[in-house]
Amino acid sequence: MRSLKNYTVVLHPDDNGTFVSCVPAIAGCHAWGQTVEEAQAELIQVFDMIRDEYKV
């Protein structure tokens, strides 16, 4: 798996006033936050966990 910079990241506001960030090409790679910056930071952590899981 490559770096997060190699993937398209989608960021959008949610109905409850938070923000959702996701990588559509990777199942389960999504995160939310109270701000855009928080959602992006959480997505980096999720991406790193998924990448580490696929390293066998």
Buried (B, 14 or more C-beta within 10 A) or exposed (E): EEEBEEBEBEEEEEEEEBBBBBBEEBEEBBBBBEEBEBBBEBBEEBBEEBBEEEEE
